[in-house]
Amino acid sequence: MVNVFIGSIIRQKVKERKLTVSEFAKSINRSRTTVYDIFNRKSIDVDLLLTISEALDFDFLSEIYLVKKDNSAKKCYLAIEIDPSELPCDAKEVAEADKLKIRVLLKEKLRSIIEQENKRKSVKKR
């Protein structure tokens, strides 16, 4: 299993774009304190990741695939590649109702990936 800290990747992209923390914070409409918090995160809300992706002109969703299992809570967290054509509209123009649809689409896509991975693992065990 690969451990990827999304915050570290975001920090690296901000550095690559030669943005100050203040400039980046302003571009995502957050405080500098929040940006430093983001830099230390292991995971991130999809809505915030879309905002950051737009600000940094970098498609994090298509670049990162992370599977992290929390055995105590029986949860699986994924950042997956998504074809932008599958989204209902441009991320800038996503209405609240559409955000719910996107989350549902993401959950369906995640379930599909998990099922495929489980099938692949069960075939390997045989």
C-alpha positions in Angstrom: 0.0 0.0 0.0 1.2 3.5 -0.9 1.1 6.3 1.7 0.7 9.6 0.0 0.1 12.8 2.0 -2.0 15.1 -0.1 -0.8 18.1 1.9 2.8 17.4 0.9 1.9 17.2 -2.7 -0.1 20.5 -2.5 2.8 22.2 -0.8 5.1 21.0 -3.6 2.8 22.3 -6.3 2.6 25.7 -4.6 6.4 25.8 -4.4 6.7 24.8 -8.1 4.3 27.6 -9.0 6.5 30.0 -7.0 3.5 31.2 -5.0 3.8 32.6 -1.5 1.5 31.1 1.1 -0.4 34.4 1.2 -0.9 34.4 -2.6 -2.0 30.8 -2.5 -4.3 31.4 0.5 -6.0 34.3 -1.3 -6.4 32.3 -4.5 -8.4 29.6 -2.6 -10.2 32.1 -0.4 -8.6 30.7 2.8 -6.4 32.1 5.6 -2.6 31.5 5.7 -3.3 29.4 8.9 -5.7 27.2 7.0 -3.1 26.7 4.2 -0.5 25.5 6.6 -3.1 23.1 8.0 -3.8 21.9 4.4 -0.1 21.3 3.9 -0.1 18.9 6.9 -3.1 16.9 5.9 -3.2 13.2 5.0 -6.6 13.6 3.3 -8.7 16.4 2.0 -12.3 17.1 1.1 -13.0 16.7 -2.6 -14.6 20.2 -2.9 -11.5 21.8 -1.5 -9.3 19.7 -3.7 -11.2 20.9 -6.7 -10.7 24.5 -5.6 -7.0 23.9 -5.1 -6.7 22.1 -8.4 -8.2 25.1 -10.2 -6.0 27.6 -8.3 -2.8 25.7 -9.1 -3.9 24.6 -12.6 -3.1 21.0 -11.6 -5.5 18.1 -11.8 -4.8 16.3 -8.5 -7.7 13.9 -9.0 -6.1 12.5 -12.2 -2.6 12.4 -10.7 -3.2 10.7 -7.4 -4.5 7.3 -6.5 -4.4 6.6 -2.8 -5.9 3.8 -1.0 -5.7 4.0 2.8 -7.6 1.6 5.0 -8.6 2.4 8.5 -9.2 -1.0 9.9 -10.7 0.2 13.2 -13.5 2.1 11.4 -13.6 -0.1 8.3 -13.3 2.8 6.0 -11.4 3.2 2.7 -10.2 6.6 1.5 -9.4 7.1 -2.1 -8.2 9.9 -4.4 -8.9 8.7 -7.9 -8.5 9.6 -11.5 -11.6 11.1 -12.9 -12.4 11.9 -16.5 -13.5 15.6 -16.4 -16.1 14.8 -19.0 -17.8 12.7 -16.4 -18.4 15.8 -14.2 -21.7 17.5 -14.7 -20.1 20.9 -15.5 -17.0 23.0 -15.0 -15.8 22.9 -11.4 -16.1 26.7 -11.1 -19.8 26.6 -11.9 -20.8 23.6 -9.8 -24.0 24.4 -7.9 -24.7 22.9 -4.5 -27.2 20.4 -6.0 -24.6 19.4 -8.6 -21.9 18.9 -5.8 -24.1 16.2 -4.3 -24.4 14.5 -7.7 -20.6 14.6 -8.1 -20.2 13.1 -4.6 -22.6 10.3 -5.6 -20.7 9.7 -8.9 -17.4 9.6 -7.0 -18.8 7.1 -4.5 -20.1 4.9 -7.3 -16.7 5.1 -9.1 -14.9 4.3 -5.8 -17.2 1.3 -5.2 -16.4 0.1 -8.7 -12.6 0.4 -8.2 -12.8 -1.4 -4.9 -14.8 -4.2 -6.4 -12.3 -4.5 -9.2 -9.4 -4.5 -6.8 -11.0 -7.1 -4.6 -11.7 -9.4 -7.6 -8.1 -8.9 -8.8 -6.8 -9.9 -5.3 -9.1 -12.9 -5.1 -7.8 -14.2 -8.5 -4.2 -13.8 -7.3 -4.9 -15.8 -4.2 -6.1 -18.8 -6.2 
